[in-house]
Amino acid sequence: MAYCEECGKKLTDDVSFCEYCGTLVKQKNQNDMNEYDEIEEPQFELVTEVIPEEEQARKTQEKPPKRKWIVAAVLAILVIVVGGGGYWWFNHDNKKPAVQSSETNESTSSSMTKESTSISTEQSTQSAFNKQEVSNLADSTVGKLSNKTGVFVSMIDEKNIDYEKSGTTPIRAASIIKLFLLEAFYREVNEGTIRLDEPYVLKDTDKVSGTGVLQNYAEGTELTYEDLIRHMIVDSDNTAGNIIMNILGGPENTTKFIHNQGFNDTRIERKFVDSTALAAGKDNYTSAVDVGNLLKKIYQRKAVSPQYDQQMLEILKYNKNHSKLPKEIDSEVNVYNKTGEYTDYGVQNDACIFETNRNAYVVVVLSEDGDESQQVSAMNELGRQLCELLGKEKGE
């Protein structure tokens, strides 16, 4: 039996070319053929039949281990994923409260920080006005006076922080009462019942002694209502004060008007320099709190109207008597004030708005039955120390 040397296919006897690949078939003698048959045939059988089968068997045998390896790998991955995932979930779930707690702590910490900031801001805002410090200053100055004294101190801002001592005690007002006449007058102007440019002809019967210049004017001098109101405050003119009081309807009607504005510690029982009324025990009274609150309303433009409150402030700014609370104050500080004094009754009063480029505050001291030099000296010192305390920057 012969095989093609090229493709290894079995050849039909006595063919010259391979039926399968066309390769020339070499002719051999019988002996060679027998030797070839004995030696080469197993080799060709191995190639054509045995080898492919063994290779196929080998491949078939190798596949299962490969599948097992893949399955094992997949299982290992699943174990890792499932096991790891379970471990992560278990620990993640257990850590949730801790995370929430941490977030809660952060939230609490943030809240505390905000609260602390808020408190710090509030303290900073209030630091310019410390009631205890103000109280200490008042006690060490006007508080040493043995006579009846009322004190009111207040920052003029949105917080309206006040200090008062005997602040609602009625004390003889003297010319401080003119502040209430000022406000009542401008209310009438605002309502249109009187006009600022309305003329008034001065009479001799209008004139009274004491402070002011109108007592020296000739009878028949023509003044406007605005002239009268300015003389009443700037010069503390008693003659102008009485004329204004008459325009407002007299002491009783003016008192009702004042009470209607909420100033219940204030009353007017007599005109200026009315010795007969004084002898009968009648006088004009007010309290440090009433005066202080009136000044605050004017400064805040909440008394009559923004326009007329501003006019009142301008008039108060030109008041000439700065011998008490403002005496030792820097000229850079704006002062809007009105004093009152009646030495026969030991009265020394001053009511001021102090305005710096940083703050504005009110100080009122009403004092009766006292020694003038002691009262004025105590007011000088209180005004100076309060300016050092309250005139500084908030938070300094």
HELIX and SHEET records of a PDB file:
HELIX    1   1 GLN A   30  GLU A   45  1                                  16    
HELIX    2   2 LEU A   46  VAL A   50  3                                   5    
HELIX    3   3 ILE A   51  GLN A  126  1                                  76    
HELIX    4   4 LYS A  131  SER A  140  1                                  10    
HELIX    5   5 VAL A  142  LYS A  144  5                                   3    
HELIX    6   6 ALA A  174  ILE A  177  5                                   4    
HELIX    7   7 LYS A  178  GLU A  191  1                                  14    
HELIX    8   8 ASP A  204  ASP A  206  5                                   3    
HELIX    9   9 LEU A  214  ASN A  216  5                                   3    
HELIX   10  10 TYR A  225  VAL A  234  1                                  10    
HELIX   11  11 ASN A  238  ILE A  247  1                                  10    
HELIX   12  12 GLY A  250  ASN A  260  1                                  11    
HELIX   13  13 SER A  275  ALA A  279  1                                   5    
HELIX   14  14 ALA A  288  TYR A  299  1                                  12    
HELIX   15  15 PRO A  306  LYS A  317  1                                  12    
HELIX   16  16 THR A  343  TYR A  345  5                                   3    
HELIX   17  17 GLU A  372  LEU A  390  1                                  19    
SHEET    1   A 2 ALA A   2  TYR A   3  0                                        
SHEET    2   A 2 LYS A  10  LEU A  11 -1                                        
SHEET    1   B 5 ASP A 162  LYS A 165  0                                        
SHEET    2   B 5 LYS A 148  MET A 155 -1                                        
SHEET    3   B 5 ALA A 360  GLU A 368 -1                                        
SHEET    4   B 5 VAL A 347  GLU A 355 -1                                        
SHEET    5   B 5 ASN A 334  TYR A 342 -1                                        
SHEET    1   C 2 ILE A 171  ARG A 172  0                                        
SHEET    2   C 2 TYR A 285  THR A 286 -1                                        
SHEET    1   D 2 PRO A 199  VAL A 201  0                                        
SHEET    2   D 2 GLU A 222  THR A 224 -1                                        
END                                                                             
